[in-house]
Amino acid sequence: MTVKFHFFCVKVSVILIFLLFFQGVNAQYNFLLLDQKLDASKKELGGAVITLIYKDGKLIYQKAIGEFTPKTQAPIASSSKWLTAALVMSFVDQGKLSLDDKVSKYIPIFSSYSKGYITIRDCLSHMTGIKSDPTAINKVKDGKPFSSLEEEVIDFASKRDIQSNPGLEFRYSDIGLNIAGRIVEIVGKRGFEQLMQERITRPLIMRNTSFSSLDAISPSSGAISTANDYMNFLVMILNKGEFNGKRVLSEKSIIEMQTLRTNSSTIKFAPKVATGFNYGLGEWIQDTDENGKATVVSCPALFGTWPLVDICRGYACIVFTNSLLKDSQRDLYKNIKQIIDDQIGPGCKN
């Protein structure tokens, strides 16, 4: 055997070993059932959807149906709340806000209308006590009747009745997160959109995410984004506040957002798709361990997008679409998650 031929054999062997190793990595998960489930649910998901799963530093699954790609922009409705809560927590990390600060400290008009005891924590957990109408589809479609976030929040203070004492009853709405959004404008001395870019979307390379609107900006439900962008946010949550080796939020803030604020007796109104879930700060607690510690957190939206982080199994997933969320889709998303879990395997042990 010549030296040249021997070198060729060694080279081929190395390449074959590499290919076998690569094949083994890709074969770790078999998402054929997930493919089939998504294909069968195409109509229910509005005909266009992109699904991404991230684990161990990389995407392990991607499937596009219809016209959607990972870079397709669409409104994310209430999934905006998670982003807004993160922005507020960035101010808490810097000591510029406390969750126990009263809203009236920054917006004194709240004291004039018997709303002086509402805290920022109450705002992020939908427990302001301010009377709200259940989130209506036509409100989201028709836009806001206000010219600015400031005007809307003053309306909450001066024209909405108090339905319960702050911190006692949960009613899901846009009120609390929009009040919190206005407070960061006051503290940050800049508009909400600029602050969101500086502190959240730019550090997370979310170049196609924006709260810009022809109407008043809505921190609760006014963002547009892409599956790729929102996945970057989920990766940061999964990594306890870090993204690409840089800290965006403190681990303490991530834990605070994932701490239960509600129970079955305090929830007076929640969307049907979230029945049985509890709430933290800007996010739903889908599942907990026996000690009440969050194991799965999410932020489903009116237009069907459902982002979640499974803390125990160590993965993030987003089903990104632009079709009105039906009550029946709760079971669909539950089935999708079960298929994923069966492949990923067991997570935390209680």
LUMZA-80780 format. One record per residue (C-alpha): residue number from 1; residue in one letter; x, y, z. Coordinates in nm, 2 decimals. Layout:
  resi  resn      px      py      pz
   NUM     A       X       Y       Z
...
***
This chain:
  resi  resn      px      py      pz
     1     M    0.00    0.00    0.00
     2     T    0.15    0.33   -0.10
     3     V    0.17    0.63    0.13
     4     K   -0.07    0.82   -0.09
     5     F   -0.33    0.54   -0.09
     6     H   -0.29    0.50    0.29
     7     F   -0.35    0.88    0.34
     8     F   -0.66    0.86    0.11
     9     C   -0.80    0.57    0.32
    10     V   -0.75    0.75    0.65
    11     K   -0.91    1.07    0.51
    12     V   -1.22    0.87    0.39
    13     S   -1.24    0.70    0.72
    14     V   -1.24    1.03    0.91
    15     I   -1.51    1.17    0.68
    16     L   -1.73    0.85    0.73
    17     I   -1.69    0.87    1.11
    18     F   -1.79    1.24    1.10
    19     L   -2.10    1.16    0.89
    20     L   -2.21    0.88    1.12
    21     F   -2.17    1.10    1.42
    22     F   -2.37    1.38    1.25
    23     Q   -2.64    1.13    1.15
    24     G   -2.66    1.01    1.51
    25     V   -2.71    1.36    1.64
    26     N   -2.99    1.43    1.40
    27     A   -3.15    1.09    1.47
    28     Q   -3.17    1.17    1.84
    29     Y   -3.53    1.29    1.80
    30     N   -3.80    1.15    1.57
    31     F   -4.06    1.42    1.51
    32     L   -4.26    1.23    1.24
    33     L   -4.57    1.23    1.46
    34     L   -4.54    1.60    1.51
    35     D   -4.51    1.65    1.13
    36     Q   -4.82    1.45    1.08
    37     K   -5.01    1.63    1.36
    38     L   -4.92    1.97    1.22
    39     D   -5.02    1.87    0.86
    40     A   -5.35    1.73    0.99
    41     S   -5.42    2.05    1.18
    42     K   -5.33    2.29    0.89
    43     K   -5.69    2.42    0.85
    44     E   -5.74    2.46    1.23
    45     L   -5.42    2.66    1.24
    46     G   -5.53    2.90    0.96
    47     G   -5.34    2.73    0.68
    48     A   -5.01    2.91    0.75
    49     V   -4.79    2.83    1.05
    50     I   -4.43    2.79    1.15
    51     T   -4.32    2.57    1.44
    52     L   -3.97    2.58    1.60
    53     I   -3.82    2.38    1.88
    54     Y   -3.49    2.48    2.05
    55     K   -3.29    2.26    2.29
    56     D   -2.92    2.23    2.39
    57     G   -2.81    2.54    2.21
    58     K   -2.97    2.48    1.87
    59     L   -3.29    2.43    1.68
    60     I   -3.39    2.07    1.68
    61     Y   -3.71    2.11    1.48
    62     Q   -3.85    2.34    1.22
    63     K   -4.16    2.30    1.01
    64     A   -4.33    2.56    0.79
    65     I   -4.68    2.52    0.65
    66     G   -4.84    2.75    0.39
    67     E   -4.68    3.09    0.33
    68     F   -4.52    3.12    0.68
    69     T   -4.14    3.11    0.72
    70     P   -3.93    3.17    1.03
    71     K   -3.90    3.54    0.91
    72     T   -4.27    3.60    0.84
    73     Q   -4.40    3.90    1.04
    74     A   -4.74    3.88    1.20
    75     P   -4.92    4.04    1.50
    76     I   -4.86    3.85    1.82
    77     A   -5.14    4.01    2.03
    78     S   -5.11    3.90    2.40
    79     S   -4.77    3.74    2.35
    80     S   -4.66    4.10    2.37
    81     K   -4.72    4.09    2.74
    82     W   -4.42    3.87    2.80
    83     L   -4.19    4.11    2.63
    84     T   -4.34    4.41    2.82
    85     A   -4.29    4.23    3.16
    86     A   -3.93    4.16    3.06
    87     L   -3.88    4.53    2.98
    88     V   -4.02    4.63    3.32
    89     M   -3.80    4.38    3.49
    90     S   -3.49    4.53    3.33
    91     F   -3.57    4.85    3.52
    92     V   -3.61    4.65    3.84
    93     D   -3.27    4.50    3.78
    94     Q   -3.12    4.84    3.76
    95     G   -3.29    4.95    4.08
    96     K   -3.49    5.22    3.90
    97     L   -3.82    5.05    3.99
    98     S   -3.95    4.82    4.26
    99     L   -4.23    4.58    4.19
   100     D   -4.39    4.70    4.52
   101     D   -4.38    5.07    4.41
   102     K   -4.73    5.22    4.39
   103     V   -4.84    5.33    4.04
   104     S   -4.94    5.66    4.20
   105     K   -4.57    5.73    4.27
   106     Y   -4.52    5.78    3.90
   107     I   -4.87    5.87    3.79
   108     P   -5.03    6.08    4.07
   109     I   -5.37    6.09    3.91
   110     F   -5.43    5.73    4.03
   111     S   -5.45    5.86    4.39
   112     S   -5.72    6.11    4.30
   113     Y   -5.95    5.83    4.19
   114     S   -5.91    5.58    4.48
   115     K   -5.65    5.38    4.29
   116     G   -5.35    5.49    4.50
   117     Y   -5.26    5.14    4.63
   118     I   -5.21    4.96    4.30
   119     T   -4.85    4.84    4.27
   120     I   -4.64    4.76    3.96
   121     R   -4.66    4.39    4.07
   122     D   -5.04    4.41    4.06
   123     C   -5.01    4.56    3.70
   124     L   -4.79    4.27    3.58
   125     S   -5.02    4.01    3.73
   126     H   -5.36    4.15    3.61
   127     M   -5.46    4.22    3.97
   128     T   -5.51    4.60    3.96
   129     G   -5.87    4.57    4.06
   130     I   -5.97    4.81    3.79
   131     K   -6.29    4.71    3.61
   132     S   -6.22    4.57    3.26
   133     D   -6.41    4.42    2.98
   134     P   -6.30    4.07    2.86
   135     T   -6.05    4.11    2.57
   136     A   -6.27    4.14    2.26
   137     I   -6.17    4.04    1.91
   138     N   -6.32    4.35    1.76
   139     K   -6.12    4.58    2.00
   140     V   -5.79    4.42    1.88
   141     K   -5.90    4.44    1.51
   142     D   -6.03    4.80    1.53
   143     G   -5.73    4.94    1.71
   144     K   -5.71    5.17    2.01
   145     P   -5.93    5.49    2.04
   146     F   -5.64    5.67    2.21
   147     S   -5.37    5.89    2.06
   148     S   -5.10    5.79    2.31
   149     L   -5.03    5.54    2.59
   150     E   -5.04    5.83    2.83
   151     E   -5.39    5.92    2.73
   152     E   -5.51    5.56    2.76
   153     V   -5.36    5.52    3.11
   154     I   -5.52    5.84    3.23
   155     D   -5.85    5.70    3.11
   156     F   -5.79    5.39    3.32
   157     A   -5.74    5.61    3.62
   158     S   -6.02    5.86    3.58
   159     K   -6.30    5.66    3.40
   160     R   -6.27    5.30    3.52
   161     D   -6.43    5.18    3.84
   162     I   -6.25    4.98    4.10
   163     Q   -6.40    4.63    4.10
   164     S   -6.19    4.48    4.38
   165     N   -5.90    4.58    4.61
   166     P   -5.56    4.55    4.43
   167     G   -5.38    4.22    4.46
   168     L   -5.69    4.01    4.54
   169     E   -5.86    3.92    4.21
   170     F   -5.72    3.83    3.87
   171     R   -5.89    3.95    3.56
   172     Y   -5.70    3.91    3.23
   173     S   -5.70    4.23    3.03
   174     D   -5.47    4.49    2.87
   175     I   -5.50    4.74    3.16
   176     G   -5.22    4.64    3.40
   177     L   -4.95    4.58    3.14
   178     N   -5.03    4.91    2.96
   179     I   -5.01    5.10    3.29
   180     A   -4.67    4.93    3.35
   181     G   -4.56    5.03    3.00
   182     R   -4.65    5.39    3.07
   183     I   -4.45    5.39    3.39
   184     V   -4.13    5.27    3.21
   185     E   -4.18    5.56    2.97
   186     I   -4.18    5.80    3.26
   187     V   -3.89    5.65    3.44
   188     G   -3.69    5.59    3.12
   189     K   -3.77    5.94    2.98
   190     R   -3.83    5.79    2.64
   191     G   -4.11    5.63    2.44
   192     F   -4.20    5.27    2.50
   193     E   -4.09    5.15    2.16
   194     Q   -3.74    5.31    2.20
   195     L   -3.70    5.15    2.54
   196     M   -3.81    4.81    2.42
   197     Q   -3.55    4.83    2.14
   198     E   -3.27    4.94    2.37
   199     R   -3.33    4.69    2.64
   200     I   -3.49    4.38    2.49
   201     T   -3.53    4.35    2.11
   202     R   -3.18    4.48    2.01
   203     P   -2.98    4.28    2.26
   204     L   -3.19    3.97    2.15
   205     I   -3.13    4.04    1.78
   206     M   -3.51    4.07    1.73
   207     R   -3.48    4.29    1.43
   208     N   -3.83    4.23    1.30
   209     T   -4.01    4.29    1.62
   210     S   -4.19    4.62    1.68
   211     F   -4.46    4.79    1.88
   212     S   -4.50    5.07    1.63
   213     S   -4.86    5.15    1.55
   214     L   -5.08    5.41    1.38
   215     D   -5.28    5.42    1.70
   216     A   -5.15    5.44    2.06
   217     I   -4.88    5.18    2.13
   218     S   -5.02    4.89    2.33
   219     P   -4.76    4.71    2.55
   220     S   -5.02    4.44    2.62
   221     S   -5.11    4.34    2.27
   222     G   -4.96    4.56    2.01
   223     A   -4.64    4.39    1.89
   224     I   -4.56    4.23    1.56
   225     S   -4.28    3.97    1.54
   226     T   -4.15    3.66    1.37
   227     A   -4.10    3.31    1.49
   228     N   -3.72    3.35    1.47
   229     D   -3.73    3.67    1.68
   230     Y   -3.96    3.54    1.94
   231     M   -3.75    3.23    1.97
   232     N   -3.46    3.44    2.07
   233     F   -3.66    3.58    2.35
   234     L   -3.76    3.23    2.46
   235     V   -3.40    3.12    2.45
   236     M   -3.31    3.41    2.69
   237     I   -3.59    3.29    2.93
   238     L   -3.47    2.93    2.90
   239     N   -3.11    3.04    2.98
   240     K   -3.22    3.23    3.29
   241     G   -3.17    3.58    3.15
   242     E   -2.87    3.52    2.92
   243     F   -2.85    3.53    2.54
   244     N   -2.54    3.47    2.33
   245     G   -2.33    3.49    2.65
   246     K   -2.47    3.83    2.74
   247     R   -2.70    3.90    3.03
   248     V   -3.03    4.07    2.94
   249     L   -3.22    4.00    3.26
   250     S   -3.10    3.88    3.60
   251     E   -3.17    3.53    3.70
   252     K   -3.36    3.68    4.00
   253     S   -3.60    3.86    3.76
   254     I   -3.66    3.54    3.56
   255     I   -3.75    3.36    3.88
   256     E   -3.97    3.65    3.98
   257     M   -4.16    3.64    3.66
   258     Q   -4.22    3.26    3.70
   259     T   -4.34    3.29    4.06
   260     L   -4.71    3.21    4.10
   261     R   -4.93    3.51    4.17
   262     T   -5.27    3.34    4.14
   263     N   -5.46    3.03    4.25
   264     S   -5.80    2.89    4.14
   265     S   -5.99    3.11    4.39
   266     T   -5.83    3.44    4.28
   267     I   -5.89    3.40    3.90
   268     K   -6.22    3.57    3.82
   269     F   -6.17    3.60    3.44
   270     A   -5.92    3.42    3.21
   271     P   -5.95    3.32    2.84
   272     K   -6.08    2.96    2.80
   273     V   -5.76    2.85    2.64
   274     A   -5.58    2.93    2.97
   275     T   -5.83    2.75    3.19
   276     G   -5.65    2.56    3.47
   277     F   -5.33    2.77    3.42
   278     N   -5.20    3.02    3.68
   279     Y   -5.02    3.35    3.63
   280     G   -4.68    3.50    3.71
   281     L   -4.57    3.83    3.58
   282     G   -4.66    3.88    3.22
   283     E   -4.67    3.50    3.16
   284     W   -4.89    3.20    3.22
   285     I   -4.77    2.92    3.45
   286     Q   -4.89    2.62    3.25
   287     D   -4.75    2.36    3.49
   288     T   -4.58    2.34    3.83
   289     D   -4.41    2.08    4.04
   290     E   -4.55    1.96    4.37
   291     N   -4.40    2.26    4.55
   292     G   -4.57    2.51    4.32
   293     K   -4.26    2.60    4.13
   294     A   -4.31    2.67    3.76
   295     T   -4.21    2.40    3.52
   296     V   -4.38    2.52    3.20
   297     V   -4.44    2.89    3.12
   298     S   -4.61    3.03    2.82
   299     C   -4.79    3.33    2.67
   300     P   -5.06    3.23    2.42
   301     A   -5.21    3.50    2.19
   302     L   -5.54    3.59    2.04
   303     F   -5.40    3.53    1.69
   304     G   -5.30    3.18    1.76
   305     T   -4.93    3.21    1.84
   306     W   -4.83    3.00    2.13
   307     P   -4.48    3.04    2.27
   308     L   -4.36    2.83    2.57
   309     V   -4.06    2.73    2.77
   310     D   -4.04    2.38    2.94
   311     I   -3.80    2.46    3.22
   312     C   -3.77    2.10    3.33
   313     R   -3.71    1.94    2.99
   314     G   -3.49    2.23    2.89
   315     Y   -3.66    2.33    2.56
   316     A   -3.84    2.62    2.41
   317     C   -4.11    2.60    2.14
   318     I   -4.32    2.84    1.94
   319     V   -4.62    2.77    1.72
   320     F   -4.64    3.09    1.52
   321     T   -4.95    3.17    1.32
   322     N   -5.20    3.45    1.24
   323     S   -5.53    3.28    1.29
   324     L   -5.78    3.36    1.56
   325     L   -5.72    3.13    1.86
   326     K   -6.02    2.90    1.90
   327     D   -6.11    2.74    2.23
   328     S   -6.06    2.40    2.07
   329     Q   -5.69    2.48    2.00
   330     R   -5.61    2.44    2.36
   331     D   -5.64    2.06    2.31
   332     L   -5.44    2.08    1.99
   333     Y   -5.15    2.26    2.15
   334     K   -5.17    2.03    2.45
   335     N   -5.14    1.73    2.20
   336     I   -4.85    1.90    2.02
   337     K   -4.66    1.95    2.35
   338     Q   -4.72    1.59    2.45
   339     I   -4.57    1.47    2.12
   340     I   -4.27    1.69    2.18
   341     D   -4.23    1.57    2.54
   342     D   -4.25    1.21    2.44
   343     Q   -3.94    1.27    2.22
   344     I   -3.75    1.49    2.46
   345     G   -3.81    1.26    2.75
   346     P   -3.88    1.32    3.12
   347     G   -3.77    1.64    3.29
   348     C   -3.75    1.74    3.65
   349     K   -3.80    1.49    3.92
   350     N   -4.02    1.61    4.21
***
